[in-house]
Amino acid sequence: MAEKQVPLSVSERHKILFIENTPKEELISYGKQYFAKGMLYDALEYFEKANEESLINEVKEKSIEEADLVLYQNVCRSLKREMSREELLRLKENAQKLGKESVSNSVNTYLVSKEKK
């Protein structure tokens, strides 16, 4: 099957991700295309479906770099790992640099709850 250019339509995405038995290499290829376009949530879906941990970790690093807490949480869920204190601190620092005060405040909430455990 010839690969289409991303972004795909919703019906094409669902067909590839959920209906067809899409080969792992094709899933990774789509994920990399989405990643290259900065569409990280979509990339994560394809990497997750392909069960490609190294690429999921690349999305995690990008989520920290861009101070995207929700994406970071999704990556941790995908990897079945707890959010790490070190990574949260890096994410918070980047949020402050990028002027994302609400993200920084949300990370503080997670850090406080981690300290109470």
C-alpha positions in Angstrom: 0.0 0.0 0.0 1.4 3.4 -1.0 1.8 5.7 2.0 -0.2 8.9 1.9 1.1 12.3 3.1 0.2 13.4 6.5 -2.0 14.8 8.0 -4.4 12.0 7.1 -8.2 12.3 7.2 -9.9 11.0 10.3 -11.2 8.0 8.4 -7.8 7.2 7.0 -6.2 7.5 10.4 -8.7 5.2 12.0 -8.4 2.6 9.2 -4.6 2.5 9.6 -4.6 2.6 13.4 -7.6 0.5 14.3 -9.2 -1.4 11.4 -6.4 -2.7 9.2 -3.5 -4.8 10.4 -1.0 -2.1 9.4 2.6 -3.3 9.3 4.9 -1.9 12.1 7.2 -0.2 9.5 4.3 1.7 8.0 3.1 2.8 11.4 6.6 4.0 12.2 6.8 5.8 8.9 3.5 7.7 9.5 4.6 8.5 13.1 7.9 9.9 11.8 6.0 12.1 9.3 3.8 13.5 12.0 6.8 14.0 14.3 8.6 15.9 11.6 5.6 18.2 11.2 5.5 18.8 14.9 2.2 16.9 15.3 3.4 15.1 18.4 0.1 13.7 19.7 -0.5 12.1 16.4 3.1 10.8 16.2 2.7 9.2 19.7 -0.4 7.3 18.5 1.5 5.7 15.7 4.6 4.9 17.7 2.4 3.5 20.5 0.5 1.3 18.1 3.9 0.1 16.6 5.1 -0.5 20.2 8.3 1.5 19.4 9.7 2.5 22.8 12.7 4.4 21.4 10.5 6.7 19.3 8.0 7.2 22.1 11.0 8.4 24.2 11.8 10.9 21.5 8.3 12.3 21.8 8.8 12.4 25.6 12.0 14.4 25.2 10.2 16.8 22.8 7.3 17.1 25.3 9.7 18.2 28.0 11.6 20.5 25.7 8.3 22.2 24.6 6.9 22.1 28.2 3.8 20.2 27.1 2.6 18.6 30.4 -0.4 16.8 28.9 1.8 15.2 26.1 4.3 14.2 28.8 1.6 12.5 30.8 0.4 10.7 27.7 3.9 9.4 27.0 4.4 8.2 30.6 1.0 6.4 30.4 2.1 4.8 27.1 5.4 3.7 28.6 3.6 2.5 31.7 5.9 4.7 33.9 5.5 7.2 36.6 6.4 10.8 35.8 9.9 11.3 37.1 10.8 14.1 39.5 13.9 14.9 37.3 11.8 15.1 34.1 9.1 17.2 35.8 11.8 19.6 37.0 13.2 19.9 33.5 9.7 20.4 32.1 9.0 23.1 34.7 12.2 24.9 33.9 11.4 24.9 30.2 7.8 26.1 31.0 9.3 29.1 32.8 11.7 29.9 30.0 8.8 29.7 27.5 6.5 31.8 29.6 4.1 29.0 30.3 3.2 29.9 33.8 0.1 27.7 34.1 2.2 24.7 33.1 4.9 25.6 35.6 2.2 25.8 38.3 0.7 22.5 37.3 4.1 20.8 37.5 4.5 22.3 41.0 1.3 20.5 42.0 2.7 17.2 40.8 6.0 17.8 42.5 4.3 18.6 45.8 2.2 15.5 45.6 5.3 13.3 44.8 7.0 14.7 47.9 4.1 13.8 50.1 4.3 10.1 49.0 
